[in-house]
Amino acid sequence: MPSLNAVLLAESPRFTPRPVPLVSRLIGIAAPLLFVALTAQAFYRQGLGMWSVGVVYILYDTALLLFTAWQIRKLVADTVRPVPHTADAPTLGVIVAAHNEAGVIHLTINRLLAQAQPPEAILIADDGSSDGTPAVMLETYGLAAPCIGGMAETVIGATRLQWLRLPHGGKARALNQALQHAPTDVVLTVDADTLLEPGAIAAMRGAFLRDPALVAATGVLQPICGPSLSGRLFEWFQSYEYVRNFLSRHAWMQLNGLLLISGAFAAFRREAVLAVGGFDPDCMVEDYELIHRLHRHSNDHALGWHVGVVGGALARTDAPATIRGFLKQRQRWFGGFLQTQHWNRDMVGNSRYGLVGTRMLPVKALDTLQPIYGLAAFAILIFLVATGRFYLAFPILLVMVAKIIVDLTFHLWSLGIYKRWTGRSEGLRLGPALIAALAEPFTFQLLRHTGALLGWYAFLTGSQTWTRATRTALEHQA
């Protein structure tokens, strides 16, 4: 049997590039050419025409909102039903990749053990921890530290707890090593800063049992940022951002075009992941890149695989609570997105890859420059106001007000759908949602776009890799 690395070399377009069709090349150059043409209008036009880049930005974002609204309009509760213990029911284990997580690792493990339907196995992929992790594992679970490359294990209730100690090599390498030791049909990847809600694993079990073609699924995450003023502000904005994002994922799932899952809480059929070479250690967003290879492999071999989002599988995850931490996270996310889009450019607009190729990836090609469109539009507006040309800025402000009304309408309407779908309503009151929707275009949205701009720098220079985030809130969720 070939090694996992050999399979990755064969399956990844990064190592084995595919011919790029003409349609893919044309789509790839459309967004930057359009940006140059639209931005140039600021120097040659008057009135609203000089803000053409902003108008196109708003129309594009509104079109995506309308698409999501149409796809989720009939979304119903994703109820969690007990999974029968039949012979064909897939077994399920959890992999927790952890590096220096002594302060929180026991919280994550205990939440997993306390599930209504706990996993058959929990495998801690210890990525070269040099903190107090061995003491926590010994005192809490009675596991003495194995040698590097070795494994210690014990049984707690119906769950086998395994601790695999590895040399430090990054999250993706730790996950790959753990996958080869995982004893179950389905594996969940859960970050050490993520706490699963009581019915989360039961919901994932049910999804994979009901749908044999499901090869990857994301749970629904809620950010937690800690009690500081900065933390409360970031949690406020990110909570509503996450609502929109996960509803959008459900919308794309309807077209079998879902590419974005959350590695902090995701589930995979183990054999499918091994068949495409596991996680890519050199990608900034290894979970996102893996989904592209799963779609590619499925279409290449006519397997009919698909990727989903499970509304009944809920978790809370530690999220950035400072401007620096947030920008660092979004730099990595967007830089990894650009890496993956570049490596898979042959799929863009390519009908061979179904709606992933003809719908989702062209949208993603436009998304590569969407933040730059937004920042350019805002810069033009600020320039007009700063130079006292309010007669030109006024119609632009009217368009922005109209866009805010559209966003606000969608936002308040979609909150009800999200609550019905997930059963979660905590921290999603209408009053704060209204204020967030009004404030976001002038605050949080600009911060997101700045993070994306830094992501472009990381992608072009290759200067950013996966790093451990600073924990801000998890200890308050015990």
TORSE-426157 format. One record per residue (C-alpha): residue in one letter; y, z, x. Coordinates in Angstrom, 3 decimals, decimal comma. Layout:
! residues N
+----+----------+----------+----------+
! aa !       yy !       zz !       xx !
+----+----------+----------+----------+
!  A !        Y !        Z !        X !
...
+----+----------+----------+----------+
This chain:
! residues 478
+----+----------+----------+----------+
! aa !       yy !       zz !       xx !
+----+----------+----------+----------+
!  M !    0,000 !    0,000 !    0,000 !
!  P !    3,433 !   -0,941 !    1,447 !
!  S !    5,839 !    1,853 !    2,290 !
!  L !    8,725 !    2,647 !   -0,040 !
!  N !   11,170 !    1,276 !    2,519 !
!  A !    9,232 !   -2,001 !    2,746 !
!  V !    9,367 !   -2,346 !   -1,039 !
!  L !   13,127 !   -1,685 !   -0,997 !
!  L !   13,611 !   -4,410 !    1,625 !
!  A !   11,781 !   -6,886 !   -0,604 !
!  E !   13,340 !   -5,849 !   -3,928 !
!  S !   16,967 !   -5,206 !   -3,011 !
!  P !   19,360 !   -8,184 !   -2,915 !
!  R !   21,176 !   -6,303 !   -0,174 !
!  F !   18,274 !   -7,100 !    2,182 !
!  T !   16,846 !  -10,158 !    0,439 !
!  P !   19,873 !  -12,016 !   -0,963 !
!  R !   19,401 !  -14,411 !   -3,859 !
!  P !   21,270 !  -17,707 !   -4,264 !
!  V !   24,551 !  -17,124 !   -6,091 !
!  P !   25,015 !  -19,601 !   -8,974 !
!  L !   28,313 !  -21,407 !   -9,442 !
!  V !   29,040 !  -19,509 !  -12,669 !
!  S !   28,717 !  -16,229 !  -10,772 !
!  R !   31,174 !  -17,385 !   -8,123 !
!  L !   33,677 !  -18,550 !  -10,739 !
!  I !   33,550 !  -15,243 !  -12,604 !
!  G !   33,930 !  -13,409 !   -9,307 !
!  I !   37,197 !  -15,142 !   -8,427 !
!  A !   38,631 !  -15,167 !  -11,969 !
!  A !   39,890 !  -11,567 !  -12,021 !
!  P !   41,810 !  -11,655 !   -8,689 !
!  L !   43,334 !  -15,087 !   -9,408 !
!  L !   44,402 !  -13,941 !  -12,849 !
!  F !   45,900 !  -10,781 !  -11,352 !
!  V !   48,012 !  -12,777 !   -8,899 !
!  A !   49,189 !  -15,142 !  -11,642 !
!  L !   50,053 !  -12,345 !  -14,074 !
!  T !   51,787 !  -10,141 !  -11,514 !
!  A !   53,896 !  -13,085 !  -10,388 !
!  Q !   55,372 !  -13,214 !  -13,892 !
!  A !   57,389 !  -10,107 !  -13,046 !
!  F !   59,468 !  -12,267 !  -10,684 !
!  Y !   59,902 !  -15,317 !  -12,907 !
!  R !   59,958 !  -14,126 !  -16,519 !
!  Q !   62,159 !  -11,949 !  -18,695 !
!  G !   61,337 !   -9,654 !  -21,606 !
!  L !   57,726 !   -8,832 !  -22,333 !
!  G !   56,559 !  -11,868 !  -20,377 !
!  M !   57,408 !  -10,205 !  -17,074 !
!  W !   54,896 !   -7,498 !  -17,994 !
!  S !   52,044 !   -9,983 !  -18,540 !
!  V !   49,718 !   -7,981 !  -16,291 !
!  G !   50,194 !   -4,964 !  -18,556 !
!  V !   49,669 !   -6,968 !  -21,736 !
!  V !   46,360 !   -8,378 !  -20,453 !
!  Y !   45,315 !   -4,909 !  -19,263 !
!  I !   45,967 !   -3,476 !  -22,749 !
!  L !   44,241 !   -6,349 !  -24,568 !
!  Y !   41,165 !   -6,072 !  -22,353 !
!  D !   40,891 !   -2,304 !  -22,793 !
!  T !   41,388 !   -2,643 !  -26,545 !
!  A !   38,643 !   -5,273 !  -26,750 !
!  L !   36,215 !   -2,879 !  -25,055 !
!  L !   37,201 !   -0,117 !  -27,502 !
!  L !   36,574 !   -2,414 !  -30,463 !
!  F !   33,194 !   -3,421 !  -29,058 !
!  T !   32,191 !    0,215 !  -28,664 !
!  A !   33,469 !    1,096 !  -32,139 !
!  W !   31,414 !   -1,691 !  -33,722 !
!  Q !   28,236 !   -0,733 !  -31,885 !
!  I !   28,442 !    3,012 !  -32,631 !
!  R !   29,673 !    2,816 !  -36,218 !
!  K !   26,234 !    3,671 !  -37,641 !
!  L !   25,211 !    6,142 !  -34,942 !
!  V !   23,252 !    9,042 !  -36,419 !
!  A !   22,024 !   12,384 !  -35,155 !
!  D !   19,566 !   12,171 !  -32,269 !
!  T !   17,261 !   14,935 !  -33,446 !
!  V !   14,869 !   16,677 !  -31,092 !
!  R !   11,313 !   16,721 !  -32,413 !
!  P !    8,364 !   18,514 !  -30,795 !
!  V !    6,255 !   16,193 !  -28,663 !
!  P !    2,552 !   16,330 !  -29,515 !
!  H !    0,193 !   17,063 !  -26,643 !
!  T !   -1,894 !   13,909 !  -26,912 !
!  A !   -3,876 !   12,139 !  -24,234 !
!  D !   -1,332 !    9,313 !  -23,989 !
!  A !    1,726 !   11,568 !  -23,817 !
!  P !    3,466 !   11,122 !  -20,433 !
!  T !    3,637 !   14,143 !  -18,175 !
!  L !    7,122 !   15,166 !  -17,056 !
!  G !    8,441 !   16,780 !  -13,890 !
!  V !   11,880 !   17,538 !  -12,492 !
!  I !   13,243 !   16,772 !   -9,025 !
!  V !   16,245 !   18,811 !   -7,899 !
!  A !   17,838 !   17,414 !   -4,736 !
!  A !   19,710 !   20,279 !   -3,089 !
!  H !   21,664 !   20,793 !    0,107 !
!  N !   23,090 !   24,285 !    0,750 !
!  E !   22,938 !   25,303 !   -2,917 !
!  A !   21,898 !   28,938 !   -2,434 !
!  G !   24,607 !   30,159 !   -4,816 !
!  V !   23,429 !   28,108 !   -7,801 !
!  I !   19,868 !   26,872 !   -7,255 !
!  H !   18,313 !   29,791 !   -9,142 !
!  L !   20,523 !   29,077 !  -12,171 !
!  T !   19,288 !   25,502 !  -12,344 !
!  I !   15,628 !   26,447 !  -11,895 !
!  N !   15,796 !   29,245 !  -14,458 !
!  R !   17,350 !   26,925 !  -17,047 !
!  L !   14,493 !   24,485 !  -16,483 !
!  L !   11,861 !   27,188 !  -16,806 !
!  A !   13,482 !   28,471 !  -19,999 !
!  Q !   13,238 !   25,128 !  -21,803 !
!  A !   11,443 !   25,100 !  -25,155 !
!  Q !    9,072 !   22,546 !  -23,625 !
!  P !    9,273 !   23,281 !  -19,890 !
!  P !    8,312 !   20,593 !  -17,377 !
!  E !    4,848 !   20,486 !  -15,840 !
!  A !    6,453 !   20,581 !  -12,403 !
!  I !    9,780 !   21,400 !  -10,752 !
!  L !   10,148 !   20,009 !   -7,235 !
!  I !   13,056 !   21,249 !   -5,136 !
!  A !   13,875 !   18,532 !   -2,595 !
!  D !   15,648 !   20,708 !   -0,029 !
!  D !   17,760 !   18,316 !    2,010 !
!  G !   18,051 !   20,304 !    5,230 !
!  S !   19,748 !   23,386 !    3,782 !
!  S !   21,184 !   25,719 !    6,410 !
!  D !   22,495 !   28,425 !    4,068 !
!  G !   20,703 !   31,261 !    2,271 !
!  T !   18,373 !   29,029 !    0,250 !
!  P !   15,179 !   30,440 !    1,900 !
!  A !   16,186 !   33,990 !    0,980 !
!  V !   16,857 !   32,997 !   -2,645 !
!  M !   13,529 !   31,177 !   -2,954 !
!  L !   11,656 !   34,127 !   -1,453 !
!  E !   13,385 !   36,881 !   -3,416 !
!  T !   13,492 !   35,070 !   -6,758 !
!  Y !   10,263 !   33,071 !   -6,783 !
!  G !    8,147 !   34,570 !   -3,988 !
!  L !    8,114 !   31,348 !   -1,972 !
!  A !    8,139 !   31,711 !    1,808 !
!  A !    9,947 !   28,910 !    3,627 !
!  P !    7,571 !   26,094 !    4,634 !
!  C !    8,068 !   24,172 !    7,853 !
!  I !   10,309 !   21,092 !    7,801 !
!  G !    8,296 !   18,403 !    6,088 !
!  G !    6,062 !   20,964 !    4,437 !
!  M !    5,820 !   22,278 !    0,900 !
!  A !    5,417 !   25,699 !   -0,674 !
!  E !    4,460 !   26,140 !   -4,312 !
!  T !    3,719 !   28,644 !   -7,017 !
!  V !    2,967 !   28,571 !  -10,730 !
!  I !    5,364 !   30,141 !  -13,234 !
!  G !    4,045 !   30,016 !  -16,769 !
!  A !    2,970 !   26,423 !  -17,414 !
!  T !    5,153 !   25,020 !  -14,622 !
!  R !    4,316 !   24,358 !  -11,006 !
!  L !    7,349 !   25,171 !   -8,849 !
!  Q !    7,332 !   23,264 !   -5,558 !
!  W !    9,728 !   23,572 !   -2,625 !
!  L !    9,766 !   20,584 !   -0,274 !
!  R !   11,809 !   21,197 !    2,889 !
!  L !   13,191 !   18,072 !    4,518 !
!  P !   15,433 !   17,228 !    7,471 !
!  H !   18,969 !   16,520 !    6,317 !
!  G !   19,243 !   12,860 !    5,408 !
!  G !   21,246 !   12,663 !    2,192 !
!  K !   20,460 !   12,818 !   -1,505 !
!  A !   18,755 !    9,421 !   -1,843 !
!  R !   16,323 !   10,076 !    1,016 !
!  A !   15,493 !   13,503 !   -0,407 !
!  L !   14,794 !   11,967 !   -3,816 !
!  N !   12,585 !    9,275 !   -2,276 !
!  Q !   10,510 !   11,843 !   -0,402 !
!  A !   10,158 !   13,937 !   -3,527 !
!  L !    9,136 !   10,928 !   -5,651 !
!  Q !    6,137 !   10,375 !   -3,399 !
!  H !    5,023 !   13,980 !   -3,975 !
!  A !    5,834 !   14,113 !   -7,704 !
!  P !    2,675 !   14,594 !   -9,779 !
!  T !    3,989 !   13,383 !  -13,169 !
!  D !    4,453 !   10,122 !  -15,095 !
!  V !    8,126 !   10,742 !  -15,824 !
!  V !   10,526 !   12,381 !  -13,391 !
!  L !   13,901 !   13,873 !  -14,168 !
!  T !   16,539 !   13,980 !  -11,467 !
!  V !   18,733 !   17,022 !  -12,009 !
!  D !   21,552 !   17,953 !   -9,663 !
!  A !   21,653 !   21,542 !   -8,466 !
!  D !   25,018 !   21,937 !  -10,210 !
!  T !   23,702 !   20,867 !  -13,623 !
!  L !   22,427 !   23,200 !  -16,354 !
!  L !   20,229 !   21,734 !  -19,089 !
!  E !   20,655 !   22,821 !  -22,699 !
!  P !   17,530 !   24,336 !  -24,350 !
!  G !   16,207 !   21,173 !  -26,041 !
!  A !   17,064 !   18,712 !  -23,280 !
!  I !   13,602 !   18,196 !  -21,827 !
!  A !   11,988 !   18,000 !  -25,261 !
!  A !   14,419 !   15,213 !  -26,154 !
!  M !   13,586 !   13,292 !  -22,975 !
!  R !    9,854 !   13,743 !  -23,521 !
!  G !   10,173 !   12,386 !  -27,035 !
!  A !   12,180 !    9,356 !  -25,933 !
!  F !    9,612 !    8,304 !  -23,321 !
!  L !    6,673 !    8,987 !  -25,623 !
!  R !    8,118 !    6,915 !  -28,467 !
!  D !    9,116 !    3,971 !  -26,267 !
!  P !    6,639 !    2,809 !  -23,603 !
!  A !    9,128 !    0,173 !  -22,368 !
!  L !   11,779 !    2,789 !  -21,579 !
!  V !   11,921 !    3,092 !  -17,781 !
!  A !   15,148 !    5,044 !  -17,307 !
!  A !   17,337 !    7,191 !  -19,514 !
!  T !   20,423 !    9,297 !  -19,100 !
!  G !   21,128 !   12,564 !  -20,817 !
!  V !   24,582 !   13,403 !  -22,175 !
!  L !   26,734 !   15,517 !  -19,873 !
!  Q !   29,642 !   17,834 !  -20,541 !
!  P !   31,905 !   18,742 !  -17,594 !
!  I !   32,648 !   22,343 !  -16,633 !
!  C !   35,474 !   23,047 !  -14,211 !
!  G !   35,982 !   26,787 !  -14,015 !
!  P !   38,573 !   29,270 !  -15,325 !
!  S !   41,569 !   28,404 !  -13,120 !
!  L !   44,572 !   26,625 !  -14,656 !
!  S !   43,728 !   23,486 !  -12,691 !
!  G !   40,110 !   23,776 !  -13,795 !
!  R !   41,037 !   24,114 !  -17,458 !
!  L !   43,287 !   21,050 !  -17,288 !
!  F !   40,675 !   18,902 !  -15,589 !
!  E !   37,971 !   20,080 !  -17,974 !
!  W !   40,214 !   19,269 !  -20,932 !
!  F !   40,821 !   15,667 !  -19,879 !
!  Q !   37,315 !   15,040 !  -18,531 !
!  S !   35,631 !   16,372 !  -21,673 !
!  Y !   37,201 !   13,643 !  -23,784 !
!  E !   36,645 !   11,070 !  -21,049 !
!  Y !   32,927 !   11,925 !  -21,034 !
!  V !   32,778 !   11,546 !  -24,833 !
!  R !   34,121 !    7,994 !  -24,594 !
!  N !   31,899 !    7,137 !  -21,662 !
!  F !   28,653 !    8,223 !  -23,276 !
!  L !   29,497 !    6,518 !  -26,571 !
!  S !   30,181 !    3,361 !  -24,552 !
!  R !   26,785 !    3,704 !  -22,876 !
!  H !   25,127 !    3,914 !  -26,279 !
!  A !   27,003 !    0,769 !  -27,324 !
!  W !   25,725 !   -1,196 !  -24,310 !
!  M !   22,231 !    0,196 !  -24,835 !
!  Q !   22,121 !   -1,705 !  -28,149 !
!  L !   22,298 !   -4,951 !  -26,152 !
!  N !   19,843 !   -3,752 !  -23,496 !
!  G !   22,799 !   -3,993 !  -21,152 !
!  L !   23,104 !   -0,386 !  -20,020 !
!  L !   23,603 !   -0,107 !  -16,268 !
!  L !   25,303 !    3,254 !  -15,864 !
!  I !   23,250 !    6,413 !  -16,052 !
!  S !   24,087 !    9,849 !  -14,688 !
!  G !   21,931 !   10,834 !  -11,750 !
!  A !   22,952 !   14,442 !  -12,390 !
!  F !   20,582 !   14,326 !  -15,374 !
!  A !   18,445 !   11,212 !  -15,653 !
!  A !   14,805 !   10,428 !  -16,329 !
!  F !   12,645 !    7,647 !  -14,878 !
!  R !    9,102 !    6,369 !  -15,145 !
!  R !    7,915 !    7,196 !  -11,665 !
!  E !    5,797 !    4,088 !  -11,128 !
!  A !    8,700 !    1,816 !  -12,089 !
!  V !   10,998 !    3,443 !   -9,533 !
!  L !    8,334 !    3,151 !   -6,835 !
!  A !    7,798 !   -0,500 !   -7,783 !
!  V !   11,399 !   -1,359 !   -6,903 !
!  G !   11,640 !    0,711 !   -3,726 !
!  G !   13,148 !    4,000 !   -4,856 !
!  F !   16,752 !    5,002 !   -4,225 !
!  D !   18,916 !    3,137 !   -1,698 !
!  P !   20,134 !    5,672 !    0,923 !
!  D !   23,079 !    3,482 !    1,922 !
!  C !   24,627 !    3,160 !   -1,518 !
!  M !   27,405 !    5,567 !   -2,538 !
!  V !   26,005 !    5,703 !   -6,092 !
!  E !   22,258 !    5,468 !   -5,658 !
!  D !   21,444 !    6,037 !   -9,343 !
!  Y !   23,676 !    3,173 !  -10,546 !
!  E !   22,317 !    0,750 !   -7,955 !
!  L !   18,719 !    1,605 !   -8,847 !
!  I !   19,268 !    0,583 !  -12,480 !
!  H !   20,291 !   -2,902 !  -11,354 !
!  R !   17,019 !   -3,274 !   -9,450 !
!  L !   15,022 !   -2,062 !  -12,452 !
!  H !   16,708 !   -4,665 !  -14,689 !
!  R !   16,246 !   -7,340 !  -12,021 !
!  H !   12,550 !   -6,519 !  -11,517 !
!  S !   11,910 !   -6,436 !  -15,259 !
!  N !   13,461 !   -9,862 !  -15,792 !
!  D !   11,837 !  -11,379 !  -12,707 !
!  H !    8,401 !  -10,288 !  -13,927 !
!  A !    8,957 !  -10,479 !  -17,724 !
!  L !    8,140 !   -6,785 !  -18,188 !
!  G !   10,512 !   -6,050 !  -21,063 !
!  W !   11,824 !   -2,808 !  -19,546 !
!  H !   14,998 !   -1,233 !  -20,819 !
!  V !   17,344 !    1,661 !  -20,122 !
!  G !   18,689 !    4,148 !  -22,660 !
!  V !   20,851 !    7,157 !  -23,366 !
!  V !   19,318 !   10,121 !  -25,219 !
!  G !   21,890 !   11,882 !  -27,375 !
!  G !   19,718 !   14,954 !  -27,925 !
!  A !   19,317 !   15,598 !  -24,178 !
!  L !   22,373 !   17,675 !  -23,318 !
!  A !   23,507 !   19,332 !  -20,115 !
!  R !   26,599 !   20,809 !  -18,462 !
!  T !   27,562 !   19,712 !  -15,000 !
!  D !   30,034 !   21,071 !  -12,475 !
!  A !   33,002 !   18,680 !  -12,286 !
!  P !   36,036 !   18,491 !   -9,974 !
!  A !   38,794 !   20,981 !  -10,751 !
!  T !   41,442 !   19,854 !   -8,261 !
!  I !   43,290 !   16,614 !   -7,604 !
!  R !   41,709 !   16,292 !   -4,162 !
!  G !   38,196 !   16,924 !   -5,432 !
!  F !   38,656 !   14,544 !   -8,347 !
!  L !   39,998 !   11,723 !   -6,180 !
!  K !   37,168 !   12,210 !   -3,698 !
!  Q !   34,584 !   11,951 !   -6,479 !
!  R !   36,163 !    8,895 !   -8,079 !
!  Q !   36,563 !    7,215 !   -4,691 !
!  R !   32,815 !    7,506 !   -4,144 !
!  W !   31,965 !    6,416 !   -7,686 !
!  F !   34,181 !    3,335 !   -7,622 !
!  G !   33,306 !    2,416 !   -4,050 !
!  G !   29,616 !    2,546 !   -4,961 !
!  F !   30,283 !    0,490 !   -8,078 !
!  L !   31,920 !   -2,201 !   -5,919 !
!  Q !   29,010 !   -2,114 !   -3,453 !
!  T !   26,498 !   -2,605 !   -6,230 !
!  Q !   28,507 !   -5,343 !   -7,950 !
!  H !   28,762 !   -7,227 !   -4,659 !
!  W !   25,067 !   -6,925 !   -3,825 !
!  N !   24,081 !   -8,143 !   -7,319 !
!  R !   26,687 !  -10,867 !   -7,670 !
!  D !   23,976 !  -13,477 !   -8,281 !
!  M !   23,212 !  -11,798 !  -11,632 !
!  V !   26,796 !  -12,137 !  -12,935 !
!  G !   26,871 !  -14,674 !  -15,764 !
!  N !   23,258 !  -15,599 !  -15,005 !
!  S !   21,300 !  -16,131 !  -18,249 !
!  R !   18,058 !  -15,461 !  -16,403 !
!  Y !   18,947 !  -11,763 !  -16,663 !
!  G !   19,573 !  -11,737 !  -20,389 !
!  L !   22,555 !   -9,877 !  -21,810 !
!  V !   22,831 !   -7,814 !  -18,638 !
!  G !   23,696 !  -11,031 !  -16,842 !
!  T !   25,745 !  -12,809 !  -19,511 !
!  R !   27,561 !   -9,847 !  -21,086 !
!  M !   27,535 !   -6,615 !  -19,080 !
!  L !   27,933 !   -7,878 !  -15,528 !
!  P !   30,851 !  -10,235 !  -16,333 !
!  V !   32,590 !   -7,219 !  -17,893 !
!  K !   31,844 !   -5,236 !  -14,744 !
!  A !   33,280 !   -8,077 !  -12,652 !
!  L !   36,539 !   -7,700 !  -14,589 !
!  D !   36,327 !   -3,912 !  -14,259 !
!  T !   36,535 !   -4,210 !  -10,479 !
!  L !   40,255 !   -4,970 !  -10,787 !
!  Q !   41,078 !   -3,207 !  -14,065 !
!  P !   42,522 !   -0,101 !  -12,314 !
!  I !   44,703 !   -2,301 !  -10,105 !
!  Y !   45,979 !   -4,116 !  -13,204 !
!  G !   46,833 !   -0,733 !  -14,707 !
!  L !   48,636 !    0,563 !  -11,628 !
!  A !   50,579 !   -2,696 !  -11,237 !
!  A !   51,656 !   -2,573 !  -14,883 !
!  F !   52,831 !    1,011 !  -14,521 !
!  A !   54,666 !    0,222 !  -11,270 !
!  I !   56,580 !   -2,634 !  -12,947 !
!  L !   57,580 !   -0,343 !  -15,825 !
!  I !   58,774 !    2,393 !  -13,460 !
!  F !   60,774 !   -0,173 !  -11,472 !
!  L !   62,547 !   -1,383 !  -14,622 !
!  V !   63,414 !    2,154 !  -15,706 !
!  A !   64,529 !    3,190 !  -12,194 !
!  T !   66,862 !    0,183 !  -11,950 !
!  G !   68,375 !    0,852 !  -15,372 !
!  R !   67,026 !   -2,271 !  -17,087 !
!  F !   66,119 !   -0,456 !  -20,271 !
!  Y !   66,566 !   -3,591 !  -22,382 !
!  L !   63,507 !   -4,988 !  -20,547 !
!  A !   61,579 !   -1,712 !  -20,504 !
!  F !   62,030 !   -1,074 !  -24,230 !
!  P !   59,636 !   -3,790 !  -25,561 !
!  I !   57,088 !   -2,704 !  -22,969 !
!  L !   57,305 !    0,858 !  -24,216 !
!  L !   56,783 !   -0,379 !  -27,788 !
!  V !   53,578 !   -2,135 !  -26,712 !
!  M !   52,423 !    1,040 !  -24,956 !
!  V !   53,116 !    3,089 !  -28,085 !
!  A !   51,032 !    0,651 !  -30,130 !
!  K !   48,217 !    0,975 !  -27,609 !
!  I !   48,407 !    4,782 !  -27,738 !
!  I !   48,093 !    4,630 !  -31,544 !
!  V !   44,994 !    2,430 !  -31,235 !
!  D !   43,470 !    4,741 !  -28,626 !
!  L !   44,286 !    7,821 !  -30,686 !
!  T !   42,708 !    6,356 !  -33,807 !
!  F !   39,542 !    5,463 !  -31,953 !
!  H !   39,503 !    8,794 !  -30,159 !
!  L !   39,730 !   10,958 !  -33,270 !
!  W !   37,269 !    8,777 !  -35,200 !
!  S !   34,742 !    8,683 !  -32,367 !
!  L !   34,787 !   12,468 !  -31,930 !
!  G !   33,143 !   12,856 !  -35,315 !
!  I !   30,475 !   10,308 !  -34,427 !
!  Y !   29,835 !   11,987 !  -31,069 !
!  K !   29,466 !   15,410 !  -32,711 !
!  R !   27,028 !   13,997 !  -35,275 !
!  W !   25,045 !   12,159 !  -32,588 !
!  T !   24,676 !   15,014 !  -30,112 !
!  G !   25,174 !   18,078 !  -32,305 !
!  R !   27,754 !   19,284 !  -29,774 !
!  S !   31,244 !   20,277 !  -30,918 !
!  E !   32,252 !   22,996 !  -28,454 !
!  G !   35,586 !   22,257 !  -26,763 !
!  L !   36,207 !   19,111 !  -28,825 !
!  R !   38,791 !   20,271 !  -31,376 !
!  L !   41,072 !   17,673 !  -32,956 !
!  G !   44,356 !   19,330 !  -31,935 !
!  P !   43,683 !   19,315 !  -28,173 !
!  A !   42,143 !   15,854 !  -28,543 !
!  L !   45,394 !   14,582 !  -30,026 !
!  I !   47,468 !   16,009 !  -27,167 !
!  A !   45,042 !   14,654 !  -24,551 !
!  A !   45,168 !   11,159 !  -26,044 !
!  L !   49,001 !   11,181 !  -25,968 !
!  A !   49,271 !   12,564 !  -22,420 !
!  E !   46,422 !   10,663 !  -20,755 !
!  P !   48,123 !    7,265 !  -20,172 !
!  F !   50,852 !    8,913 !  -18,110 !
!  T !   48,720 !   11,458 !  -16,234 !
!  F !   44,948 !   11,472 !  -16,063 !
!  Q !   44,570 !    7,709 !  -16,412 !
!  L !   46,833 !    7,111 !  -13,418 !
!  L !   44,786 !    9,616 !  -11,430 !
!  R !   41,581 !    7,761 !  -12,335 !
!  H !   43,099 !    4,468 !  -11,255 !
!  T !   44,255 !    6,012 !   -7,975 !
!  G !   40,697 !    7,177 !   -7,310 !
!  A !   39,515 !    3,629 !   -7,965 !
!  L !   42,083 !    2,272 !   -5,513 !
!  L !   40,683 !    4,672 !   -2,906 !
!  G !   37,252 !    3,348 !   -3,864 !
!  W !   38,398 !   -0,136 !   -2,904 !
!  Y !   39,428 !    1,246 !    0,479 !
!  A !   36,032 !    2,925 !    0,898 !
!  F !   34,209 !   -0,268 !   -0,064 !
!  L !   36,230 !   -2,517 !    2,242 !
!  T !   36,083 !   -0,154 !    5,224 !
!  G !   32,666 !    1,416 !    4,647 !
!  S !   34,267 !    4,797 !    5,285 !
!  Q !   32,825 !    6,842 !    2,424 !
!  T !   29,342 !    8,272 !    1,983 !
!  W !   27,742 !   10,803 !   -0,369 !
!  T !   28,997 !   14,315 !    0,315 !
!  R !   28,435 !   17,688 !   -1,235 !
!  A !   31,090 !   18,690 !   -3,748 !
!  T !   32,748 !   22,089 !   -3,904 !
!  R !   31,366 !   24,155 !   -6,764 !
!  T !   34,056 !   25,321 !   -9,165 !
!  A !   32,434 !   26,614 !  -12,337 !
!  L !   28,661 !   26,876 !  -12,296 !
!  E !   28,508 !   30,577 !  -11,528 !
!  H !   30,394 !   31,259 !  -14,772 !
!  Q !   27,700 !   29,496 !  -16,831 !
!  A !   24,792 !   31,842 !  -16,008 !
+----+----------+----------+----------+
